[in-house]
Amino acid sequence: MQLHPPQSRYVNNSRYCLHLWRPTYRDIPMPSPSFVGVVGLSPSDAATLFARISATA
């Protein structure tokens, strides 16, 4: 999960530093699997499906 604050809240003291953090006293909410992809679809099947969709668009 990445959080993107408004640019007005950026703190940038180093070009090449990405800070990773997580809450320590609460669970991180998980998105619904449907927000991530199609459950049970393999990467190769997904590539085939999306190629078909792209060809018809």
PDB file with one MODEL, atoms N, CA, C and O in Angstrom:
MODEL        1
ATOM      1  N   MET A   1       0.841  -1.162   0.000  1.00  0.00           N
ATOM      2  CA  MET A   1       0.000   0.000   0.000  1.00  0.00           C
ATOM      3  C   MET A   1       0.891   1.231   0.000  1.00  0.00           C
ATOM      4  O   MET A   1       1.848   1.311   0.770  1.00  0.00           O
ATOM      5  N   GLN A   2       0.584   2.166  -0.841  1.00  0.00           N
ATOM      6  CA  GLN A   2       1.305   3.432  -0.856  1.00  0.00           C
ATOM      7  C   GLN A   2       0.332   4.546  -0.510  1.00  0.00           C
ATOM      8  O   GLN A   2      -0.821   4.542  -0.940  1.00  0.00           O
ATOM      9  N   LEU A   3       0.812   5.487   0.263  1.00  0.00           N
ATOM     10  CA  LEU A   3       0.024   6.666   0.589  1.00  0.00           C
ATOM     11  C   LEU A   3       0.642   7.849  -0.131  1.00  0.00           C
ATOM     12  O   LEU A   3       1.863   8.004  -0.151  1.00  0.00           O
ATOM     13  N   HIS A   4      -0.179   8.662  -0.709  1.00  0.00           N
ATOM     14  CA  HIS A   4       0.298   9.831  -1.441  1.00  0.00           C
ATOM     15  C   HIS A   4      -0.336  11.080  -0.849  1.00  0.00           C
ATOM     16  O   HIS A   4      -1.460  11.435  -1.205  1.00  0.00           O
ATOM     17  N   PRO A   5       0.380  11.750   0.056  1.00  0.00           N
ATOM     18  CA  PRO A   5      -0.179  12.954   0.665  1.00  0.00           C
ATOM     19  C   PRO A   5      -0.221  14.085  -0.357  1.00  0.00           C
ATOM     20  O   PRO A   5       0.416  14.000  -1.408  1.00  0.00           O
ATOM     21  N   PRO A   6      -0.956  15.126  -0.057  1.00  0.00           N
ATOM     22  CA  PRO A   6      -0.925  16.284  -0.949  1.00  0.00           C
ATOM     23  C   PRO A   6       0.493  16.859  -1.005  1.00  0.00           C
ATOM     24  O   PRO A   6       1.244  16.759  -0.035  1.00  0.00           O
ATOM     25  N   GLN A   7       0.846  17.441  -2.105  1.00  0.00           N
ATOM     26  CA  GLN A   7       2.210  17.957  -2.291  1.00  0.00           C
ATOM     27  C   GLN A   7       2.570  18.977  -1.216  1.00  0.00           C
ATOM     28  O   GLN A   7       3.747  19.136  -0.889  1.00  0.00           O
ATOM     29  N   SER A   8       1.594  19.658  -0.670  1.00  0.00           N
ATOM     30  CA  SER A   8       1.864  20.638   0.387  1.00  0.00           C
ATOM     31  C   SER A   8       2.415  19.985   1.659  1.00  0.00           C
ATOM     32  O   SER A   8       2.970  20.675   2.514  1.00  0.00           O
ATOM     33  N   ARG A   9       2.266  18.663   1.789  1.00  0.00           N
ATOM     34  CA  ARG A   9       2.757  17.954   2.979  1.00  0.00           C
ATOM     35  C   ARG A   9       4.022  17.145   2.706  1.00  0.00           C
ATOM     36  O   ARG A   9       4.478  16.403   3.577  1.00  0.00           O
ATOM     37  N   TYR A  10       4.592  17.277   1.511  1.00  0.00           N
ATOM     38  CA  TYR A  10       5.814  16.547   1.182  1.00  0.00           C
ATOM     39  C   TYR A  10       6.972  16.998   2.057  1.00  0.00           C
ATOM     40  O   TYR A  10       7.103  18.183   2.366  1.00  0.00           O
ATOM     41  N   VAL A  11       7.814  16.046   2.454  1.00  0.00           N
ATOM     42  CA  VAL A  11       9.099  16.312   3.089  1.00  0.00           C
ATOM     43  C   VAL A  11      10.118  15.570   2.245  1.00  0.00           C
ATOM     44  O   VAL A  11      10.080  14.343   2.163  1.00  0.00           O
ATOM     45  N   ASN A  12      11.017  16.292   1.626  1.00  0.00           N
ATOM     46  CA  ASN A  12      11.946  15.673   0.687  1.00  0.00           C
ATOM     47  C   ASN A  12      13.368  16.105   1.014  1.00  0.00           C
ATOM     48  O   ASN A  12      13.865  17.094   0.474  1.00  0.00           O
ATOM     49  N   ASN A  13      14.021  15.358   1.902  1.00  0.00           N
ATOM     50  CA  ASN A  13      15.390  15.676   2.273  1.00  0.00           C
ATOM     51  C   ASN A  13      16.417  14.869   1.494  1.00  0.00           C
ATOM     52  O   ASN A  13      17.616  15.130   1.600  1.00  0.00           O
ATOM     53  N   SER A  14      15.969  13.899   0.716  1.00  0.00           N
ATOM     54  CA  SER A  14      16.885  13.065  -0.061  1.00  0.00           C
ATOM     55  C   SER A  14      16.190  12.617  -1.332  1.00  0.00           C
ATOM     56  O   SER A  14      15.033  12.199  -1.294  1.00  0.00           O
ATOM     57  N   ARG A  15      16.881  12.698  -2.454  1.00  0.00           N
ATOM     58  CA  ARG A  15      16.301  12.287  -3.732  1.00  0.00           C
ATOM     59  C   ARG A  15      15.988  10.801  -3.798  1.00  0.00           C
ATOM     60  O   ARG A  15      15.027  10.397  -4.453  1.00  0.00           O
ATOM     61  N   TYR A  16      16.786   9.992  -3.129  1.00  0.00           N
ATOM     62  CA  TYR A  16      16.729   8.552  -3.339  1.00  0.00           C
ATOM     63  C   TYR A  16      16.262   7.779  -2.110  1.00  0.00           C
ATOM     64  O   TYR A  16      16.673   6.636  -1.912  1.00  0.00           O
ATOM     65  N   CYS A  17      15.425   8.372  -1.294  1.00  0.00           N
ATOM     66  CA  CYS A  17      14.976   7.715  -0.077  1.00  0.00           C
ATOM     67  C   CYS A  17      13.462   7.544  -0.105  1.00  0.00           C
ATOM     68  O   CYS A  17      12.724   8.510  -0.300  1.00  0.00           O
ATOM     69  N   LEU A  18      13.011   6.330   0.088  1.00  0.00           N
ATOM     70  CA  LEU A  18      11.585   6.042   0.198  1.00  0.00           C
ATOM     71  C   LEU A  18      11.347   5.506   1.601  1.00  0.00           C
ATOM     72  O   LEU A  18      11.903   4.473   1.972  1.00  0.00           O
ATOM     73  N   HIS A  19      10.546   6.185   2.365  1.00  0.00           N
ATOM     74  CA  HIS A  19      10.271   5.765   3.736  1.00  0.00           C
ATOM     75  C   HIS A  19       9.096   4.806   3.750  1.00  0.00           C
ATOM     76  O   HIS A  19       8.035   5.101   3.200  1.00  0.00           O
ATOM     77  N   LEU A  20       9.287   3.672   4.372  1.00  0.00           N
ATOM     78  CA  LEU A  20       8.231   2.679   4.526  1.00  0.00           C
ATOM     79  C   LEU A  20       7.816   2.640   5.987  1.00  0.00           C
ATOM     80  O   LEU A  20       8.666   2.641   6.878  1.00  0.00           O
ATOM     81  N   TRP A  21       6.533   2.606   6.233  1.00  0.00           N
ATOM     82  CA  TRP A  21       6.050   2.546   7.606  1.00  0.00           C
ATOM     83  C   TRP A  21       4.743   1.790   7.632  1.00  0.00           C
ATOM     84  O   TRP A  21       4.103   1.573   6.603  1.00  0.00           O
ATOM     85  N   ARG A  22       4.363   1.396   8.825  1.00  0.00           N
ATOM     86  CA  ARG A  22       3.071   0.749   9.017  1.00  0.00           C
ATOM     87  C   ARG A  22       2.581   1.072  10.420  1.00  0.00           C
ATOM     88  O   ARG A  22       3.386   1.301  11.323  1.00  0.00           O
ATOM     89  N   PRO A  23       1.276   1.092  10.609  1.00  0.00           N
ATOM     90  CA  PRO A  23       0.773   1.327  11.957  1.00  0.00           C
ATOM     91  C   PRO A  23       1.129   0.147  12.860  1.00  0.00           C
ATOM     92  O   PRO A  23       1.133  -0.998  12.409  1.00  0.00           O
ATOM     93  N   THR A  24       1.423   0.416  14.113  1.00  0.00           N
ATOM     94  CA  THR A  24       1.802  -0.649  15.031  1.00  0.00           C
ATOM     95  C   THR A  24       0.656  -1.112  15.920  1.00  0.00           C
ATOM     96  O   THR A  24       0.719  -2.206  16.481  1.00  0.00           O
ATOM     97  N   TYR A  25      -0.374  -0.315  16.059  1.00  0.00           N
ATOM     98  CA  TYR A  25      -1.457  -0.669  16.975  1.00  0.00           C
ATOM     99  C   TYR A  25      -2.811  -0.824  16.287  1.00  0.00           C
ATOM    100  O   TYR A  25      -3.852  -0.754  16.940  1.00  0.00           O
ATOM    101  N   ARG A  26      -2.800  -1.031  15.000  1.00  0.00           N
ATOM    102  CA  ARG A  26      -4.047  -1.289  14.297  1.00  0.00           C
ATOM    103  C   ARG A  26      -3.773  -2.089  13.026  1.00  0.00           C
ATOM    104  O   ARG A  26      -2.652  -2.097  12.518  1.00  0.00           O
ATOM    105  N   ASP A  27      -4.791  -2.752  12.527  1.00  0.00           N
ATOM    106  CA  ASP A  27      -4.652  -3.528  11.303  1.00  0.00           C
ATOM    107  C   ASP A  27      -4.703  -2.606  10.088  1.00  0.00           C
ATOM    108  O   ASP A  27      -5.375  -1.575  10.098  1.00  0.00           O
ATOM    109  N   ILE A  28      -3.990  -2.995   9.060  1.00  0.00           N
ATOM    110  CA  ILE A  28      -4.062  -2.280   7.789  1.00  0.00           C
ATOM    111  C   ILE A  28      -5.240  -2.861   7.012  1.00  0.00           C
ATOM    112  O   ILE A  28      -5.294  -4.074   6.805  1.00  0.00           O
ATOM    113  N   PRO A  29      -6.177  -2.032   6.581  1.00  0.00           N
ATOM    114  CA  PRO A  29      -7.320  -2.580   5.847  1.00  0.00           C
ATOM    115  C   PRO A  29      -6.877  -3.165   4.508  1.00  0.00           C
ATOM    116  O   PRO A  29      -6.036  -2.593   3.816  1.00  0.00           O
ATOM    117  N   MET A  30      -7.445  -4.291   4.161  1.00  0.00           N
ATOM    118  CA  MET A  30      -7.126  -4.947   2.901  1.00  0.00           C
ATOM    119  C   MET A  30      -8.206  -4.612   1.881  1.00  0.00           C
ATOM    120  O   MET A  30      -9.391  -4.610   2.216  1.00  0.00           O
ATOM    121  N   PRO A  31      -7.815  -4.329   0.637  1.00  0.00           N
ATOM    122  CA  PRO A  31      -8.817  -4.058  -0.385  1.00  0.00           C
ATOM    123  C   PRO A  31      -9.543  -5.341  -0.783  1.00  0.00           C
ATOM    124  O   PRO A  31      -9.041  -6.447  -0.581  1.00  0.00           O
ATOM    125  N   SER A  32     -10.701  -5.172  -1.337  1.00  0.00           N
ATOM    126  CA  SER A  32     -11.428  -6.311  -1.887  1.00  0.00           C
ATOM    127  C   SER A  32     -10.585  -6.927  -3.004  1.00  0.00           C
ATOM    128  O   SER A  32      -9.981  -6.189  -3.782  1.00  0.00           O
ATOM    129  N   PRO A  33     -10.527  -8.256  -3.106  1.00  0.00           N
ATOM    130  CA  PRO A  33      -9.760  -8.874  -4.201  1.00  0.00           C
ATOM    131  C   PRO A  33     -10.172  -8.363  -5.579  1.00  0.00           C
ATOM    132  O   PRO A  33      -9.348  -8.320  -6.493  1.00  0.00           O
ATOM    133  N   SER A  34     -11.441  -7.975  -5.740  1.00  0.00           N
ATOM    134  CA  SER A  34     -11.895  -7.491  -7.045  1.00  0.00           C
ATOM    135  C   SER A  34     -11.260  -6.146  -7.405  1.00  0.00           C
ATOM    136  O   SER A  34     -11.263  -5.766  -8.576  1.00  0.00           O
ATOM    137  N   PHE A  35     -10.718  -5.420  -6.427  1.00  0.00           N
ATOM    138  CA  PHE A  35     -10.010  -4.180  -6.730  1.00  0.00           C
ATOM    139  C   PHE A  35      -8.610  -4.461  -7.261  1.00  0.00           C
ATOM    140  O   PHE A  35      -7.988  -3.585  -7.862  1.00  0.00           O
ATOM    141  N   VAL A  36      -8.112  -5.672  -7.043  1.00  0.00           N
ATOM    142  CA  VAL A  36      -6.746  -6.031  -7.396  1.00  0.00           C
ATOM    143  C   VAL A  36      -6.681  -6.773  -8.726  1.00  0.00           C
ATOM    144  O   VAL A  36      -5.758  -6.561  -9.511  1.00  0.00           O
ATOM    145  N   GLY A  37      -7.648  -7.631  -8.979  1.00  0.00           N
ATOM    146  CA  GLY A  37      -7.651  -8.410 -10.209  1.00  0.00           C
ATOM    147  C   GLY A  37      -8.781  -9.416 -10.190  1.00  0.00           C
ATOM    148  O   GLY A  37      -9.712  -9.306  -9.391  1.00  0.00           O
ATOM    149  N   VAL A  38      -8.698 -10.386 -11.062  1.00  0.00           N
ATOM    150  CA  VAL A  38      -9.711 -11.430 -11.176  1.00  0.00           C
ATOM    151  C   VAL A  38      -9.214 -12.648 -10.404  1.00  0.00           C
ATOM    152  O   VAL A  38      -8.200 -13.241 -10.770  1.00  0.00           O
ATOM    153  N   VAL A  39      -9.917 -13.020  -9.347  1.00  0.00           N
ATOM    154  CA  VAL A  39      -9.522 -14.146  -8.504  1.00  0.00           C
ATOM    155  C   VAL A  39      -9.542 -15.427  -9.330  1.00  0.00           C
ATOM    156  O   VAL A  39     -10.519 -15.706 -10.024  1.00  0.00           O
ATOM    157  N   GLY A  40      -8.467 -16.205  -9.257  1.00  0.00           N
ATOM    158  CA  GLY A  40      -8.393 -17.486  -9.944  1.00  0.00           C
ATOM    159  C   GLY A  40      -7.868 -17.405 -11.367  1.00  0.00           C
ATOM    160  O   GLY A  40      -7.717 -18.437 -12.022  1.00  0.00           O
ATOM    161  N   LEU A  41      -7.590 -16.219 -11.856  1.00  0.00           N
ATOM    162  CA  LEU A  41      -7.085 -16.053 -13.221  1.00  0.00           C
ATOM    163  C   LEU A  41      -5.561 -16.013 -13.181  1.00  0.00           C
ATOM    164  O   LEU A  41      -4.981 -15.182 -12.482  1.00  0.00           O
ATOM    165  N   SER A  42      -4.915 -16.899 -13.922  1.00  0.00           N
ATOM    166  CA  SER A  42      -3.448 -16.930 -13.927  1.00  0.00           C
ATOM    167  C   SER A  42      -2.905 -15.744 -14.725  1.00  0.00           C
ATOM    168  O   SER A  42      -3.632 -15.155 -15.525  1.00  0.00           O
ATOM    169  N   PRO A  43      -1.643 -15.391 -14.517  1.00  0.00           N
ATOM    170  CA  PRO A  43      -1.066 -14.285 -15.295  1.00  0.00           C
ATOM    171  C   PRO A  43      -1.136 -14.505 -16.806  1.00  0.00           C
ATOM    172  O   PRO A  43      -1.407 -13.565 -17.553  1.00  0.00           O
ATOM    173  N   SER A  44      -0.897 -15.722 -17.259  1.00  0.00           N
ATOM    174  CA  SER A  44      -0.955 -15.963 -18.716  1.00  0.00           C
ATOM    175  C   SER A  44      -2.384 -15.875 -19.236  1.00  0.00           C
ATOM    176  O   SER A  44      -2.616 -15.362 -20.330  1.00  0.00           O
ATOM    177  N   ASP A  45      -3.357 -16.380 -18.445  1.00  0.00           N
ATOM    178  CA  ASP A  45      -4.756 -16.246 -18.856  1.00  0.00           C
ATOM    179  C   ASP A  45      -5.190 -14.782 -18.850  1.00  0.00           C
ATOM    180  O   ASP A  45      -5.954 -14.354 -19.715  1.00  0.00           O
ATOM    181  N   ALA A  46      -4.701 -14.012 -17.873  1.00  0.00           N
ATOM    182  CA  ALA A  46      -5.028 -12.584 -17.817  1.00  0.00           C
ATOM    183  C   ALA A  46      -4.460 -11.863 -19.031  1.00  0.00           C
ATOM    184  O   ALA A  46      -5.128 -11.010 -19.615  1.00  0.00           O
ATOM    185  N   ALA A  47      -3.226 -12.201 -19.416  1.00  0.00           N
ATOM    186  CA  ALA A  47      -2.613 -11.564 -20.586  1.00  0.00           C
ATOM    187  C   ALA A  47      -3.417 -11.868 -21.842  1.00  0.00           C
ATOM    188  O   ALA A  47      -3.630 -10.985 -22.673  1.00  0.00           O
ATOM    189  N   THR A  48      -3.864 -13.110 -21.987  1.00  0.00           N
ATOM    190  CA  THR A  48      -4.682 -13.490 -23.144  1.00  0.00           C
ATOM    191  C   THR A  48      -6.000 -12.735 -23.148  1.00  0.00           C
ATOM    192  O   THR A  48      -6.417 -12.210 -24.180  1.00  0.00           O
ATOM    193  N   LEU A  49      -6.658 -12.680 -21.993  1.00  0.00           N
ATOM    194  CA  LEU A  49      -7.933 -11.984 -21.878  1.00  0.00           C
ATOM    195  C   LEU A  49      -7.788 -10.506 -22.206  1.00  0.00           C
ATOM    196  O   LEU A  49      -8.586  -9.966 -22.972  1.00  0.00           O
ATOM    197  N   PHE A  50      -6.785  -9.842 -21.641  1.00  0.00           N
ATOM    198  CA  PHE A  50      -6.610  -8.419 -21.882  1.00  0.00           C
ATOM    199  C   PHE A  50      -6.197  -8.131 -23.314  1.00  0.00           C
ATOM    200  O   PHE A  50      -6.546  -7.080 -23.853  1.00  0.00           O
ATOM    201  N   ALA A  51      -5.455  -9.046 -23.946  1.00  0.00           N
ATOM    202  CA  ALA A  51      -5.101  -8.878 -25.354  1.00  0.00           C
ATOM    203  C   ALA A  51      -6.357  -8.940 -26.197  1.00  0.00           C
ATOM    204  O   ALA A  51      -6.507  -8.151 -27.130  1.00  0.00           O
ATOM    205  N   ARG A  52      -7.267  -9.860 -25.894  1.00  0.00           N
ATOM    206  CA  ARG A  52      -8.539  -9.952 -26.633  1.00  0.00           C
ATOM    207  C   ARG A  52      -9.373  -8.694 -26.456  1.00  0.00           C
ATOM    208  O   ARG A  52      -9.962  -8.183 -27.409  1.00  0.00           O
ATOM    209  N   ILE A  53      -9.416  -8.200 -25.215  1.00  0.00           N
ATOM    210  CA  ILE A  53     -10.196  -6.988 -24.937  1.00  0.00           C
ATOM    211  C   ILE A  53      -9.601  -5.803 -25.703  1.00  0.00           C
ATOM    212  O   ILE A  53     -10.333  -5.005 -26.289  1.00  0.00           O
ATOM    213  N   SER A  54      -8.284  -5.696 -25.695  1.00  0.00           N
ATOM    214  CA  SER A  54      -7.614  -4.584 -26.389  1.00  0.00           C
ATOM    215  C   SER A  54      -7.827  -4.641 -27.888  1.00  0.00           C
ATOM    216  O   SER A  54      -7.942  -3.604 -28.542  1.00  0.00           O
ATOM    217  N   ALA A  55      -7.881  -5.840 -28.435  1.00  0.00           N
ATOM    218  CA  ALA A  55      -8.046  -6.004 -29.877  1.00  0.00           C
ATOM    219  C   ALA A  55      -9.441  -5.587 -30.332  1.00  0.00           C
ATOM    220  O   ALA A  55      -9.624  -5.189 -31.483  1.00  0.00           O
ATOM    221  N   THR A  56     -10.417  -5.675 -29.444  1.00  0.00           N
ATOM    222  CA  THR A  56     -11.789  -5.320 -29.814  1.00  0.00           C
ATOM    223  C   THR A  56     -12.123  -3.871 -29.503  1.00  0.00           C
ATOM    224  O   THR A  56     -13.169  -3.371 -29.918  1.00  0.00           O
ATOM    225  N   ALA A  57     -11.245  -3.194 -28.777  1.00  0.00           N
ATOM    226  CA  ALA A  57     -11.549  -1.806 -28.375  1.00  0.00           C
ATOM    227  C   ALA A  57     -11.216  -0.820 -29.459  1.00  0.00           C
ATOM    228  O   ALA A  57     -11.411   0.382 -29.281  1.00  0.00           O
TER     229      ALA A  57
ENDMDL
END
